[in-house]
Amino acid sequence: MSEEFRRIEVITGTERRRRWTVAEKLRIVEESLQPGLSVSYVARQHGVAPNLLFRWRKLMREGGGEAMRADGPVVGDHELRRLDERIRELERQLGRKTLEVEILKEALAKAGTKKPNLLTASSLMGSSR
C-alpha cells in the first residue's frame, strides 16, 4: 500500500470567505479543462467547492465569448456597478445644470424686456449733456 499525502489547510482569522485573484481563478479553470481531469478532482486539489469551479468555468465561457465577439476586454460586475453609479451621478449633475440653464434663460428673457427702457433712459440722459 502506498502512503497518501493529504493536504490540510488551516484557516486563521475571522474572514469566512477566501479571496481568489483573477490569475488564480484562470489557472484553476484552465487546469479543470485539461483532458482526463474531472472538475471535482481539480476543485479538491485547490480547496474550491466544485459548484464554484463550475461557476467560474461558466463565467469564463460567457465572458470570454463576449470579449472575443466584441474584440475587447470583459468588465467585471464590480466595475460595471461602479460605472453605473458614475453614470447616475453624471445624469443627476446634468439635470441640475439643465435646470440652472432654464432658470437663467427665463431670467435673461425677463431682464431683456427691461433693458430697452434703461437704454432709452440712459440715451436721453446722454443727449441732454
Secondary structure, 3 states (H helix, E strand, C coil): CCCCCCCCCCCCCCCCCCCCCHHHHHHHHHHHCCCCCCHHHHHHHHCCCHHHHHHHHHHHHHHHHHHHHHCCCCCCHHHHHHHHHHHHHHHHHHHHHHHHHHHHHHHHHHHHHHHHHHHHHHHHHHHCC
